[in-house]
Amino acid sequence: MFAIFFIVLVVIALASIAIEILMRVRLSVREPRAEKLLWRRHGGDEVAATYEKVFPRTMLPAIRQFALWSIVVTAAALLLVVVLKW
């Protein structure tokens, strides 16, 4: 049971990281040459909000938010399982 929760947690985290990197790369491509590196300094919420403005019909910010809460819920369930088995 622990292994399944842990694998799910890792897969969701990797998907979230990939989405974050994809949004930052796509925003960097749209920026002028002098400002391309600035997206590495911005926070994730700011990147998601800007990405949603630049690409209005995208679902990546919503998927990113879903992945975040899925990680939180899965980690809480994993903690609950560990505490109950102890």
C-alpha positions as CSV (number, residue, x, y, z in Angstrom):
1,M,0.0,0.0,0.0
2,F,2.8,2.4,0.9
3,A,4.6,1.7,-2.3
4,I,1.5,2.4,-4.4
5,F,0.9,5.7,-2.7
6,F,4.6,6.7,-3.0
7,I,4.7,5.8,-6.7
8,V,1.5,7.8,-7.3
9,L,3.0,10.7,-5.4
10,V,6.2,10.6,-7.5
11,V,4.4,10.4,-10.8
12,I,2.1,13.4,-9.9
13,A,5.1,15.4,-8.8
14,L,7.0,14.7,-12.0
15,A,4.0,15.7,-14.1
16,S,3.7,18.9,-12.2
17,I,7.3,19.7,-12.7
18,A,7.1,19.0,-16.4
19,I,4.0,21.3,-16.7
20,E,5.8,24.1,-14.8
21,I,8.9,23.8,-17.1
22,L,6.7,23.7,-20.2
23,M,4.9,26.9,-19.2
24,R,8.2,28.7,-18.4
25,V,9.8,27.6,-21.7
26,R,6.7,28.7,-23.8
27,L,6.6,32.1,-22.0
28,S,10.4,32.5,-22.6
29,V,9.9,31.8,-26.3
30,R,7.3,34.6,-26.5
31,E,9.4,37.2,-24.7
32,P,11.9,39.5,-26.4
33,R,15.5,38.4,-26.4
34,A,16.6,40.6,-23.4
35,E,13.8,39.3,-21.1
36,K,14.0,35.5,-21.9
37,L,15.8,34.6,-18.6
38,L,13.4,36.5,-16.4
39,W,10.8,33.7,-16.2
40,R,13.2,31.6,-14.2
41,R,13.0,34.1,-11.3
42,H,9.2,34.3,-11.1
43,G,7.1,32.2,-8.8
44,G,4.9,29.4,-10.1
45,D,1.6,31.2,-9.4
46,E,2.8,34.3,-11.4
47,V,3.9,32.1,-14.2
48,A,0.6,30.3,-14.3
49,A,-1.4,33.6,-14.3
50,T,0.7,35.1,-17.1
51,Y,0.6,31.9,-19.1
52,E,-3.2,31.9,-18.8
53,K,-3.3,35.5,-20.1
54,V,-1.0,34.8,-23.0
55,F,-2.5,31.5,-23.9
56,P,-6.2,31.9,-22.9
57,R,-7.5,28.5,-24.2
58,T,-5.0,26.4,-22.4
59,M,-5.6,23.9,-19.5
60,L,-2.0,23.7,-18.2
61,P,-2.5,26.1,-15.2
62,A,-5.6,24.2,-14.2
63,I,-3.8,20.9,-14.5
64,R,-0.9,22.3,-12.5
65,Q,-3.3,23.3,-9.7
66,F,-5.0,19.9,-9.8
67,A,-1.6,18.2,-9.6
68,L,-0.6,20.4,-6.6
69,W,-3.8,19.4,-4.7
70,S,-3.4,15.8,-5.7
71,I,0.1,15.7,-4.2
72,V,-1.3,17.3,-1.0
73,V,-4.1,14.8,-0.7
74,T,-2.0,11.8,-1.6
75,A,0.7,12.8,0.9
76,A,-2.0,13.2,3.6
77,A,-3.4,9.8,2.7
78,L,0.1,8.3,2.8
79,L,0.7,9.9,6.2
80,L,-2.7,8.6,7.5
81,V,-1.9,5.1,6.3
82,V,1.5,5.2,8.1
83,V,0.1,6.5,11.3
84,L,-2.8,4.0,11.4
85,K,-0.4,1.1,10.7
86,W,1.9,2.2,13.5
